[in-house]
Amino acid sequence: MRLISSLRLAGAVGLIGLLSSSIAAHAVSITNRDDQDHKVTIVEGDTKTEHVLKPMQVLSGICAKGCTVHLDDDEEEEYQLESEDVVSIEEGSLYYDTPDTPAGPAPTPGTGTSKPGNKG
């Protein structure tokens, strides 16, 4: 009887771990590739959080359902990100960093979530 209970517990823990990793796999990741700190403001619904990213620091597991991102308190320029987006800060702007998408600037105001061509 104890063996069956132990197996059920192990299965439940494994399932919880799998679900947790799938949630993290579908969340935004931002890497600061600049040589300076950048303030990142994330707006998800009514929630607004701020982070300061040091050079080469990664902020991951955010925006599980998509969000709006502002860099360095610039309220006029915003980036609309989807839950699976992986982006990098380069030269003060966000660029897509996913293997299946050519590197290019992230969406600018009014462009929605389209993914533009190569960075020039």
C-alpha positions in Angstrom: 0.0 0.0 0.0 2.8 2.4 0.9 4.5 1.7 -2.5 1.3 2.7 -4.4 1.0 5.9 -2.3 4.7 6.7 -3.0 4.2 6.2 -6.7 1.2 8.4 -6.8 3.0 11.1 -4.9 6.0 10.9 -7.3 3.7 11.0 -10.3 1.9 14.1 -8.9 5.2 15.9 -8.2 6.4 15.0 -11.7 3.2 16.4 -13.2 3.5 19.6 -11.2 7.1 20.0 -12.4 6.1 19.4 -16.0 3.3 22.0 -15.8 5.6 24.5 -14.1 8.2 24.1 -16.8 5.7 24.5 -19.6 4.4 27.7 -18.1 8.0 29.0 -18.0 8.6 27.9 -21.5 5.7 30.1 -22.6 6.9 33.4 -21.0 8.8 36.4 -22.3 12.6 36.5 -21.8 14.6 39.8 -22.1 18.4 39.9 -22.3 20.4 43.2 -21.9 23.1 43.0 -24.5 24.2 46.6 -24.1 27.1 47.8 -22.0 24.9 49.9 -19.7 22.0 49.3 -17.3 18.5 49.6 -18.7 15.3 50.1 -16.7 12.5 47.8 -18.0 8.9 48.5 -17.1 6.4 45.7 -17.7 2.7 46.3 -17.8 0.4 43.2 -17.6 -3.2 44.2 -17.3 -3.4 46.5 -14.2 0.0 45.3 -12.9 3.1 47.4 -13.5 6.6 46.1 -12.5 10.0 47.7 -12.9 13.4 46.0 -13.2 16.9 47.3 -13.8 18.8 45.0 -16.1 22.6 45.1 -15.8 24.7 44.3 -18.9 24.2 40.6 -20.0 21.5 40.1 -17.3 18.5 38.1 -18.3 14.9 38.6 -17.1 12.9 35.5 -17.8 9.6 33.9 -17.0 7.7 37.2 -17.3 4.5 38.1 -19.3 3.0 34.6 -19.4 0.0 36.0 -21.2 1.8 38.8 -23.1 2.5 42.3 -22.0 3.6 45.8 -22.8 7.3 46.8 -22.2 8.8 50.2 -21.9 12.5 50.9 -21.8 14.2 53.6 -19.6 10.9 55.3 -18.7 10.1 56.1 -22.3 6.2 56.1 -22.2 5.9 57.1 -25.8 7.6 54.0 -27.2 6.2 50.7 -26.1 6.7 47.1 -27.2 3.8 44.6 -27.3 5.2 41.2 -26.6 3.5 37.8 -26.8 4.1 35.0 -24.2 6.6 33.1 -26.4 8.8 36.1 -27.4 12.5 36.1 -26.6 14.0 39.6 -27.0 17.3 41.4 -26.4 18.1 45.0 -25.6 20.6 46.3 -28.1 21.5 50.0 -28.6 18.6 51.0 -26.4 15.9 49.1 -28.4 14.3 45.6 -28.2 15.1 43.1 -30.9 13.7 39.6 -31.4 16.1 36.9 -30.4 14.2 33.7 -31.3 15.9 30.9 -33.4 13.0 30.7 -35.9 12.8 34.5 -36.6 15.5 36.6 -38.2 17.0 39.2 -35.9 15.1 42.4 -36.3 13.6 45.2 -34.3 10.7 44.4 -32.0 7.4 46.1 -32.7 7.3 49.8 -32.4 4.3 51.8 -31.4 1.2 51.1 -33.5 2.7 48.0 -35.3 1.1 45.3 -33.0 3.1 42.1 -32.8 4.4 41.8 -36.4 8.0 40.7 -36.7 10.0 42.9 -39.1 13.0 41.9 -41.2 16.7 41.8 -40.4 18.4 44.5 -38.4 20.6 46.6 -40.7 
